[in-house]
């Protein structure tokens, strides 16, 4: 993009520079991957001075964390909404996989930023982690002991994460067609992993 080319990315509301920088960073991550990200590149994408990002982020890792948190918030909201509309964990599980597949670079940043954190991203009741966890909770037996329940949630989460990583394999194209398309395939696999009801 040339400096003379008009763009909505070069404007932001006064007082909301941090959000503008996060959104600019996300655009760069999704277009070019996290390795292409730098505070200078984000400043250029947002249309601000090279020094402006340093008022909000001390380095690239802090910016990546903010981008990851935005991704978790978005995913949590989607899964919360789907869980409210559909009984069981099948639809939220499918929504999880579809989100990961639609935003592969962002999804990778979300997990890379979460590896060394005590929770994903925090434990507040309205946090993204809590929303995603609630959606997977519907796949677990609520009568189980607390430890077994937590393990069941982890199992459901790992199942969806693994499917998100593998669903695009060409090896599955024929099977996807046989079961009736993308969502039917995801639902069927999650059902056999215990994250969604299986067909009778």
N, C-alpha and C positions, 0 to 999 in steps of 0.2 A: 504494500500500500504506500503510495507516495504521500509526501507531506501536504501536497495540494489537493489530494483526493478527499472530499468530504466524507465523514463517517460518523455514525451515531456512537461509535466506540470512543470518539475523541471528546465527548462531553459527559459531564456528570453534575449532579446537583451539589450545590455548595454544602459542605459539612458531611458529605457522604463519600469522601474520597476513598476511604478504606474499602467500602463495598465495591466501588468502581474498579479498584485495583484487583480485588479478589476475582471479580467477574472477567476482567481482562486477562488475568493469569489463567483462569479456567479455560477461556477461549484458546489461549496459546497451548495449554496442555492437551486439550482435545484435538487441536489441529496438528501439533508437531511433537507432542510427548513432553514429559517432564524434563528431559535432558536439555531441551531447547529453552527452558524457562530461566530467566534472570530478572533481577529487579529493574535493570535498564530496559530490557525488552518489554516488561510489563508497563513501565512508564511510557514507553513509546506507543504501545497498544492503547493505553488509556488516554494518551494525548496530554501528558503532564510532564513536568521537568524531571530529569534523571534523579534528582535528589528527593523528589516527593515521596516515593515509596518508603524511604528510610524513616519517615515520621510515623509510620505504622508498623513496619516490619524491620527487624534488625538484620535479617538475612533471608536467603531463598528458602531455607527450611521452615521459617516461621510463616512465610507466604504459602508454601505448600501445605502446611498444617491447616491454614485458614481455608484453602481451597478444598482440602479433604473434608473439613467440618461442614462446609456448604453441601458437599456431595452426600454426606451422611444425613444431614437435615432433610435434604430433598428426598432421598430414598426412604427415610423414616416416615415422612409425610405421605408418600405414595403408598407404602405398605400399611400404614394406619388407616388410610382412607379405604383401601381395598379390603382390609380385614373387617371394617365396619359394614361393608356392603355384602360380603360373602361369608358364609359359615365355613369354618375349618381353615386349615393353613394352605390349602391347595392354591387358591388365587393369590394370596400374598407371596407364596413361594415362587409362583410363575412371574409375578410382578418384579420380584427381586432379581430373578435371572434375566428377565427382559431388560431391566435397567442396567445391569452389569454389561450386557451385550451391546446395548445402545451407547454406552459411555465407557468403552474399554480402557482408555488412557486415564480418565478420571477415576474409574474403579480401582485401577492399579495404584494410583496415588493415595486413595482412601485406605487401602490395606497396608501400603508401605508406611504410611504415617501412623497407623494404629498398632504396629507390631510391639512397640515398647511402651505403650500406654496402659495404665491399669484398667481402662474401660474404653469403649468405642462409641463416641468420644468421651462421654461423661455419664454420671449416674443420676442426673436430675430426672424427675418424673416425666418432663416433657422433652427430654433429650432424644437425639436420633437413636442412640443406643437403646434407650428404653422402648422406643416405638418399634424398632426392628425386633427387639427381644419379645415384646408383646405379641407381635405377629407370629413368631415362631413358637411362642408359648401355647398357641392354640393347637399345635401339632403334638403336644406332650400330654401325658396323663396327669391332670392336676391333683389326683389323689396320691401321687407318689410322694415319697419323702423328699425334703428340700434338696438334698444332694443329688438324688436320682433325677429330680426335676431339672436341676441345672445341667446335668449331663445330657438329658434328653433335648434341652434347648440347644446345647452345643452341637449335638448330633444333627439336629434339624438344620442349623446354620451351616455346618460343614457340608451337608448334603447339597444345599442350595448353592454354596460357593463352588463346590466341585462341579456341579452341573453347569454353572455359569462359565467355568473355565473350559469345559469340554463340549458344550452343546453345539458349537459351530463346526466340529470336526466333520469333514466330508464323509467319513465312515458312516455317519448317522443319517445321511440324506435319504437313503432308501427307506429306512425305518420311520423317519419323520413323515414321509409321504404315505406310508402304509397305515399309520395310526390317525391320520387326518390333519396334518399340518403342525405348525410350530407350537402353538399353545397346547394342543392335544398331546404332543410328544413330551413337552415339559411336564405337564400334569401327570402323564403316565409314569414317567421316570421318578418324579417326586413321590408318587403313590407307592412305588415299589421300594423307595428309600424310607418310607414311613413319615413323609412330610406332607402328604395329601391323601385324601380318601381314595382307595382303589375302586375301580369299576366292579360292580357285582358280577 
